[in-house]
Amino acid sequence: MAGVTLHDAARFTSAANQAFGAHFLKQFEAAADELTALSEAIARLGQPRRYPAACLLSPFLARATTVMESLPETILDSVLSEDQQTELLPVSRTPR
């Protein structure tokens, strides 16, 4: 781009990434309790004492969809901690 130095472009990119990361982290933290509950519920589905009926699963799937729709589709690797990524992964994999 004319008139923009490489240094200025790098600073802009870094600032934009930091702002996006802060915004995403704020959204993630707002949904943290719901993500924890859903992640735990999904983990329990892997070890059922009996298989739950579809009517019992439907509210969890709806909640997972709602939470995932409130978060950006693209997440920078540096934004979430490893624990947060581990918590988000099963919820992000639920069918919608």
C-alpha positions as CSV (number, residue, x, y, z in Angstrom):
1,M,0.0,0.0,0.0
2,A,1.4,3.4,-1.0
3,G,2.7,5.5,1.8
4,V,2.6,2.8,4.5
5,T,5.9,1.5,5.7
6,L,6.5,-2.2,6.6
7,H,7.0,-1.1,10.2
8,D,3.7,0.7,10.3
9,A,1.8,-2.2,8.7
10,A,3.3,-4.6,11.2
11,R,2.3,-2.3,14.1
12,F,-1.2,-2.0,12.7
13,T,-1.5,-5.8,12.3
14,S,-0.2,-6.4,15.8
15,A,-2.7,-3.9,17.3
16,A,-5.6,-5.3,15.3
17,N,-4.7,-8.8,16.5
18,Q,-4.5,-7.7,20.1
19,A,-7.8,-5.9,19.9
20,F,-9.5,-8.9,18.3
21,G,-8.0,-11.2,20.9
22,A,-9.2,-8.9,23.7
23,H,-12.7,-8.8,22.2
24,F,-12.9,-12.5,21.7
25,L,-11.6,-13.2,25.2
26,K,-14.3,-10.9,26.6
27,Q,-16.9,-12.9,24.7
28,F,-15.4,-16.2,25.8
29,E,-15.4,-15.2,29.4
30,A,-19.1,-14.1,29.2
31,A,-19.9,-17.6,28.0
32,A,-17.4,-19.4,30.3
33,D,-20.0,-20.8,32.8
34,E,-22.1,-22.1,30.0
35,L,-19.1,-23.6,28.2
36,T,-18.0,-25.4,31.4
37,A,-21.5,-26.9,31.9
38,L,-21.8,-28.0,28.3
39,S,-18.3,-29.4,28.2
40,E,-19.0,-31.4,31.3
41,A,-22.3,-32.7,29.9
42,I,-20.7,-33.7,26.7
43,A,-17.9,-35.6,28.6
44,R,-20.6,-37.5,30.5
45,L,-22.2,-38.5,27.3
46,G,-19.1,-40.5,26.5
47,Q,-19.7,-42.7,29.6
48,P,-23.5,-43.1,30.0
49,R,-25.0,-45.4,32.5
50,R,-27.8,-45.6,30.0
51,Y,-28.3,-43.9,26.7
52,P,-30.3,-40.6,27.0
53,A,-33.3,-39.9,24.9
54,A,-33.1,-37.4,22.1
55,C,-35.5,-35.1,24.0
56,L,-32.9,-34.9,26.8
57,L,-30.1,-34.1,24.4
58,S,-31.9,-31.4,22.4
59,P,-31.6,-28.6,25.1
60,F,-27.9,-29.2,25.3
61,L,-27.5,-29.1,21.6
62,A,-29.5,-25.9,21.4
63,R,-27.4,-24.3,24.2
64,A,-24.2,-25.3,22.5
65,T,-25.4,-23.8,19.2
66,T,-26.3,-20.6,21.0
67,V,-23.0,-20.3,22.7
68,M,-21.0,-21.1,19.5
69,E,-23.0,-18.5,17.5
70,S,-22.1,-15.8,20.1
71,L,-18.3,-16.4,19.5
72,P,-16.4,-15.5,16.3
73,E,-15.7,-18.4,13.9
74,T,-12.0,-17.6,13.7
75,I,-10.0,-17.8,16.9
76,L,-6.4,-16.7,17.0
77,D,-4.2,-19.4,18.6
78,S,-2.7,-16.9,21.1
79,V,-6.1,-15.8,22.5
80,L,-7.2,-18.7,24.6
81,S,-5.2,-20.6,27.2
82,E,-4.8,-24.4,26.7
83,D,-7.5,-25.0,29.4
84,Q,-9.9,-22.7,27.6
85,Q,-9.2,-24.4,24.3
86,T,-9.8,-27.8,25.9
87,E,-13.1,-26.6,27.3
88,L,-14.2,-25.1,24.0
89,L,-13.3,-28.0,21.7
90,P,-16.1,-30.5,22.6
91,V,-18.7,-27.7,22.5
92,S,-17.5,-26.6,19.1
93,R,-17.8,-30.1,17.8
94,T,-21.5,-30.6,18.6
95,P,-23.7,-31.0,15.6
96,R,-25.9,-28.0,14.7
